[in-house]
Amino acid sequence: MLDFFQKKHGTFKNDILSGITVALALVPEAVAFSFVAGVEPQVGLFSAFMVGLIAAVCGGRPGMISGATGAVAVVIAPLVASHGVEYLFAAIIMAGIIQVAVGLLHWGKFIRLVPHSVMLGFVNGLAIIIFLSQFEAFKTETADGHHIWITGMPLFTVLGLIALTMAVIHFLPKLTKAVPAALAAIVICTLAAMGLDRVGLHTPTVAEMAGGSIAGGFPPLHIPNIPLDFKTLKLLLSFAAPVAAVGLIESLMTLTLIDEITGTRGRGNRECIGQGSANILSGLFGGMGGCAMIGQSMINISSGGRGRTSGITGAVGLLMFVLFGSSLIGQIPTAALTGVMFMVVIGTFEWTTFRILHKIPKADTLVILAVSIITVFTNLAVAVAIGIIISALVFAWKKGKKIDCDTYIDEHSTKVYKLNGALFFGSVHSFNQLFTPEDDPSEVVIDFMRSRVYDHSALEAVHKLTEKYASSGKNLHLLNLSKECRDLLGRADGVVEVSVIEDLDWHLAVDQLA
């Protein structure tokens, strides 16, 4: 049983301690994301517990932390504002069903299609988002409800506590690793803030951030009270699909990042099922849903958390804090958590990006910058999608220019075109320019031994080429073309003579062959 909760590179003690640290960091994040989504703080807190617990137990990446996230909150905020929380709960349930379906269909593997440049942009963009989100610690609320920047001694007090937190996290591991640095920093900073408060230097606390209290009972099972008709389902799908996409992309990208850091490998399809199950239950218990959290995951990993115990401890610890320790957790200054997150930013951002920008292809530089900027100003799903599209177009353009051929006349006066390179939509134009039907002899052979036909655009180009030779009264033979290509060229019967090598094992990714 213990093996299920523990990875070989971690220890049970470190998982417990890092999980407690994560639980402390989850509270203000969940409250903040609740405000973004337009729901009560308790909705975000219990959602963070539900998503974090189920994903830790059922997900595919031990050590990864899940909970209520800003990416999901931004997507669902318009739905809450226009239709209320009942529609929110239903949309989260539908998003969870979509995510489970993705896992069952084994589509999680497509995360491999994300280029490294997109990964760098994703990591840097999220680091910037985390950094910018912490500036709320430098604001205060006026009597009329407006938020203004703090100045004078309150500003220096907050800056001092942040600096103290960051210093403890940086230097404590050099002295001892018996206690997670982030947890020690939070305790020390809280004690310092209490001392400052006694001399009249007050700093905002988690309780104040939550509007005075974060206490509340565990929510009951709740079926969303909404009409079940086509119009409602259409509305829910318009929000559920982006929530599912954003959640899976962020979760699978975070999974890949942790894989690289820990030198282990998570299971993407299982993570899809775990995240989907977590969101279904979150919606049924009145939660706002969520996904993997890169900030808290980095806190967990850097604190020594490697196994499922760390995620379970973080989720259960969060619940215990809310149910029984709200008065204690409420005393933690937000400056302490801001300091922790600033250290996460420093550890998350790929600083090597600045060093390699002038050494990598310009297209990769464009992708890194584009994904980073778009992540900040829109959302992760849009940024990653655009990054992949740019990378794919660049690859297609470069690959499309590399098709050529060697030509010769054999002893039978037959002209042979020996192709070199991939034949697909990007290389069709260059392929067509290689041939001269009007000047060629009556017998022509195209040898595909060193070439591959990848898609329907390529097959259509081959078919049109055979028609050109036929209209000129000449015979075109296709040598070393796979049997699958021959089947798809069935409409060219009577024009194309195909010679197939039996040991070829090429496969076209087309619906006709599925």
N, C-alpha and C positions, 0 to 999 in steps of 0.2 A: 504493500500500500504506500509506503513512504517513497518508493521509487517513482510512483506516479506524480508525486508532488515535488520531486527534487531532481535537478540536473546535476551531473557529475562535477561541473565546474563551480558549484556554489556550495554553501553550507546552510544548514537549517537555521542557525543563529543569525547569519547575515540576511537570510530571507525575511526572518521575523523583524529584525531591526530596520532593514530597508523598507519593508512594507509599512511599518509605523511612520517612517519619514514620508513615504508616499501619501499615506492617509492624511497627514498634516497638510501636505501641499495640495491635495485634492479639494479640500474644503473651500478655500477662496476661489479656486478656479471654477468649481461647480456653481458657486453663488454668482460669480461674474457672468458665466455663460447663461445662467437662468435669466439675468437681466437682459442679455442680448436677445434671447429668444422671446422675451416678453412674458415669462411665467414666474410663479412664486419660487423663492430660493429653495424651498423644500422639494420642489419638483426636480430641480437640477441635482440636489444632494442625493436623493433616493435613486435617481436615474444613474448617477455615478456609481452608487453601490451596486445596483442590479447589473448594469453593464459590466462593471469591473469584475464582479464575482463570477458571472456566467462565462465571460470571455477567458478568465484565468483558469477555470476548470475545464472548459470545453474547447478553448481556442487552440491554435496550432503553434503558438510561440511562447514557451515558458519564459517568464521574466518580463514580458511586455505588459504594460499597464493600459487598461481601457477605462473609459468613463465618459461623462458629458463633455463635449468638445465644442470649440468655437466654430469649426467648419460646419458641423450639423446645425448649430444654433442659428447661424446666418441664413441657412437655406430655409429653415422652418419658421423664422420670425414673421414673414409676410402672411403665412397661413394662420398663425395664432392671432395676428392683428385683425385679419379679415373674417375669420370663422370661429375662433376660440379654441380652447385646449382640447375639446372632445375630438375635433378634426385632427389636431396634432397627434393625439394618442393613436388614432386609426391609421394615420400616415406612417407613424413609426412602426406599427405592426406590419403594414404592407411592405415597408422598406426591409424589415427583417425577413419576411417571406422571400423577397427577391434575392437577398443575400444568401439565404440558405439554398435557394435554387441554383445560384451561381456556384456554390461549393459542391452541390450534388452533381452538377454537370461538369465538374473538374475544370472550370474556366479560370481558377485562380492561377494556373500556370502561365497565363498571358502576362503576368507581371514581369516575366523574363524579357518581354518586348520593350520594356522601358530602358532606354540607353543610359549609360553612366552620366552623361552630361545632364540629362533630365533629373537624375537622382541628385546630382550636385545642386541644381537649381531648386529642387524640392527642399532639400535640407537647409540651404541658405535662406530660402523664402520663409520657411517656418521659423527659423531662428530670428529673422527680422520681425515676424509677426509676434513672437513671444516677447521680444525686446520692446516693441511698441506698446504691447498690451500692459506692460508694467508701469507705464507713466501715469496710470490712474492713482498710483501711490503718492503722486506729487500734487494731487488735487484735493480740495475739500468742498463740502456742500454748504452753501449759505442758507440763511433762514427761509429764503423764498424758493429753495429747491435747485438753484443754479450751482454748477461746479466751477470753481475758480482755482488757479494755480496757487499753491502755498508759497509764502515768501518769509524772509527773515529767519528768526530762530527756529520756528517749526520746520522750515526747509532744511536747515543745517542738522537738526535732530534726526530727521528721516534719513538724510544722506549719511550721517554718522552710523546709524543702526544698519543701514545697507552695507556700508563699508566693513563694519564689524562682522556681519554675517559672512560676507565674501572672504574676509581674511581668515576666519575660522575654517571655512570650507577648504581654503587653499593650503593653509599651514598645518592643520591638525593631522592630516594623513602622513606628514613627514615625521610626526612624533609617535602616533599610534593609529592603528587601524581597527582597534577593538570596538570602537563605536563609530557608526556612520557619521561622516563629517557634517552632512546636512542636518541630521537630527540634533547633533551637539550645537550647531550654529543657531538653530531655532530656539533651543532651550536657553542658551546664553543670551541671545538677543532679547528674548522675552523677559528674562530677569533684569537685563539692563534697562529695558523700556519701563518696567515697573518701578525701578529706582528713579528714573528720570521723571516719571509721572508724579512721584512724591514731592519733587522740587518744582513742580508746575510746568514741566515740559512734556505735554501729552502728545502721543502719536496715535493715529487711527488703528483700530484693532479689527479682527475678523468679525466680531459681533457687530460692530458699528457698520461694517461693510454690508452685513446681511440685514441691516435695518433694525438692529437692537436685539434680535434673537434668531437662533438657527435651530431651536428645539422643535420637535414634532413627533407624532406617533407614526408607526409604520403604516404605509398606505394599504388599503384592502384591494383585493382583486376587483377590477373594474372593466366592464365591457363598454367601449365608447358608445355614447348615446347619439347616433347620427342616422339619418335616413339611408337605407340601402337601395340606391337606384343608380342608373348608368351615369347620370350627371355627377353624383357624389364620387363614384369610383374613378371617373375621369379626372376630377379635381384632385383626389388623393394621389392618383398615379403621377400627376404632374409634379408633386412634391416628393413622393416616396422614391421615385426613380433617381432624382439627383441626390437625395439623402443616402440611398443605397450605394450609388456610384462614389460619392465623396467619402463615405465611410470605408468602403472596401479599398479604394485607392490609398487613402491615408494609412489604413491598417496594414496593407500588404507592403507599402513602401517602408513603413516603420519596421515591419517584420524583416525586410531585406536589410535595412540599416543595422538592426540588432544582430542579424546573422553575421554581418561583416565584422562588427565590433567583438562579438563573443567567439567567432570562429566555429559556430554551430549552424545548424540548418533547421528552420521552422517548416511547417507544413501549411502551404498557402490555402489549399482547398478546405482543410479542417478549420483554418482561421475564418474563412468565409462562413462556414456553418456555425462556428462558435459566436461570431459577431451577430449573425442573423438571429440566432436563438436568443441572444442577450437583448436585442432590440425588440423582439416579439414579446418577451416577458416584461421588458421595460414599459412598453405601450400598454400591456394588460394591467400593470400596477401603477399607471398614471405617471410615466416617466417621459422625458423628452428625447430619449435615445442617445446614442453616442458611438464612439469607435475608439481605435487605439490613440493614445496620447503620446506624442514624441517627447514632450517636455518631462512628464512624469516617468516615462519609460527610461529616459536618460538618467533621471535622478535615481531610479531603482537600480539600473545597471552600474552606475558609478558608485553606488552605496554597497555593492556586492550582491544584490539580488539577482538570482539566476533561475530559480525554480518557480513552479506554480504557487508555492507557498507564499512568495512575496506578493503576488497579485491578489491572492485570497486574503492575506493579512491586510493589505491596503484597503480592500473593499470592506471587510468586516470591521477593521479599525475605524474607517470612515463612519460606518453605521453606529458603532459604539460611541464615537465622539458626538454624533448628532443626538442619539437617544439618551445618553447618560453623562457625557462630558462636555456638553455644549457650553457650560459656563467657563470651563478651563480652556477649551479651544478658542473661545471667544476672546480671551485675553492676549492671544498671540498678536503682536503688531504686524500689520501688513508689510511693513518695511522689511521684516525678517524673511517673509516669503518672496518679496521682491528681490532681495539679495540672492536667495537660492535660485530663483529663475534667471537672474543675470548670469550666474555661474553656469547654468544650463545652456544659456545662449552662447557663452564663450566656448563651452565644450561641444556644442552642436554645430556651430558654424564651421564650414570647411575653409579654414584660413589659407589652405594651400591653393585655393581658387585664384587668389591674386598672383601667386607665383607661377601658375601654369597657363594663365590666360594668353600670354604672348607666345607660348610654346605649342599650343594645340591648334587644330584647324579653326579657321574663322567661323565656320558653321557651328562648331561645338561651343565656341565662345558665345555666339548669338543665342544658342539654345539655353545655356546656363543663365545668361542675363535675362532672357525673355521669361523663363520659368520663374526665376526669383522675383522679378517685378510683377508678373501677372499673379503669382501666388499672394502677394501682399495686397494688390488692389482688387482682385476678384475672389477666386477660391481655388483650392487645390485641384479639383477635378478639371476645371477649365485650363489651368496652367499646365498640368501634366498632359492633357489631350493635345494642346497646342504644341508643346515640346516634342511629343511623339510624332505629330504630323510634320513639323519642320524637319526633324531628323529623318523621317521616312522619305520626304521629298528630296532632301539633299542626297540621301543614299541612292534613290532611284535615278536622280540626275547623273551622279557620278558613275553608277553602274551601267546606265544606259549608253554612256559614251565609250564603253570599253568592249563592245562587240566588234569583231573583225573576222577576217577569213583568209586562208591561204588557198590559192587557186592553181590548178595545173590541168593539162590535157593528158589523159592516160593513153595506153596503147590502142584502145578502141575508138579513139577520137572523141571521147566523152569528156566534157568539162566537169571538173570536180571542185565544189566549193566546200572547204573544210572549215566549219565555223569554230570560233573561239569566243566564249563568253555566254552570259545568260540572255535568253530571249524572253522578254516580258514587256509590259506596257511602256516602260521607260526606254527600251532599246529598239522598239519597232521601227521608228523613223530611220535610225542608223542601219538596221537590218535591210530595209527596203533599198537603201542606196548602194548596197554591196553588189547587186545583181544587174545584169544587162541583157534582158531577154532578147532584144532585137539583134544583138551581135553574137550571141552564144550559138554553138552548134545544135544539131537536132536532138542530141542526148545530153542531159544535164543531171548531175547528182549533187545533192546537198548532204554532207556528212555531219551528223549531229553528235559524233563521238565525244567531242570536247565542248559541247554546248548542251543546254537544257532548256526545255520549253516549260514556262512556269504558269501561264494564265491564259484566259480566253483571248486577250488582245494578241498574244503571240500566235495562238492557233488561227485566229482570223487573218493575221499577216501571212502565215504560211498558205492558207487557203487562197487568198487573193493572188499570191505569187504563182501558185499552180495555174490559176485561171489566165494569168498573163502569158505564161509559157504555152498553155493550150491554145490561146487565141493566136499565137504566133506559129502554130503547127508544130510545136516541139514537145518532147516528153521530159517531164521532171520527175526524178526519183528521190525519195527521202530515205537516207541510209542511217541506221543506228538510232531510229526514233522509237521511243518506248511504245508498248502496246496500248497504254492508256491514251497517248496522243493519237494513235491510229484509230481507236474507237471514237474519239471526239472529232476526228476528221472524216467520219463516215459520210458526211454530206458531199465529200469530194470524190466519192467512188467513181471510177471511170476516168478520172483525171490524174489522181495521185497513185503512184505505185510505191508502197512502203516496204522497206526491208527492216525487219526487227531482229535485234540480237536478244536471244532468249534469257540471258543472265542479267539483263538490265533490271534494276529495281527502283526506278524513279517514280515518284507519285506526285500528281497534281492536286493541289488543295482546292477542289472545285465541288460545287454542290452535286453535279451529275454523278460523281464517283462516291459520294458520301453514303 
